[in-house]
Structure formats: structure tokens, C-alpha cells
Amino acid sequence: LHSLEADNVAHIVQPETFTFTMTIKAIGPVVAQLTDIARTHTGFTVAVSEKTGTDWTFSNVAFNDCYITSVANNIVIEGVPTTTFNCICLEAIPTAST
């Protein structure tokens, strides 16, 4: 802002987002499918649910409007190579445990 006069007072708001990383073993079709999602800029949803117990605040959380922002491969001499997907999520909908 160049001025704090009454008619120029404002604030800037950015959308609420968060980032997360998925590291996937490069076996089977999953890495190819996620790479295609990244290449075509397709949104996806990740759902997380409590399997057992009652020690989690939420019964489930839906992460909607997720997009892959970058992909990196890790080649190893021994073992299975991995691919890391860096993602951004634009919406999270938690459901409280009862």
C-alpha cells in the first residue's frame, strides 16, 4: 500500500492451502498413473480415515482439489527406486470423531 488514507486501507488475503509429499516405490502402475495426473494437471482427492481406535480427533479427512506440483525420481543401487510427488491441496474437509 502506498497510503494509509481511509479510502485506501485494505488487506490482502491468499487462499488457504497446504503442501504435502508422497514418496512411492516405483513398482507397478501407480507411479505411471500419478505421473500422468501430474502431466495433465488433473486434480485428485486423498481420503484419510481412522482404521481402529479412538485416539484421533477426526474420523476422516478428505483432501480435495489436490494437484501435483513437481516430481523427482530417486535411483538406488540396491533396492527399489522411489518417486517423490510434491503436491498442493486447496481444500480439506475434516469430520470430527464422535
Secondary structure, 3 states (H helix, E strand, C coil): CCCCCHHHCCCCCCCCCEEEEEEEECCCCHHHHHHHHHHCCCCEEEEEECCCCCCCCEEEEEEEEEEEEEEEEECCCCCCCEEEEEEEEEEEEEEECC
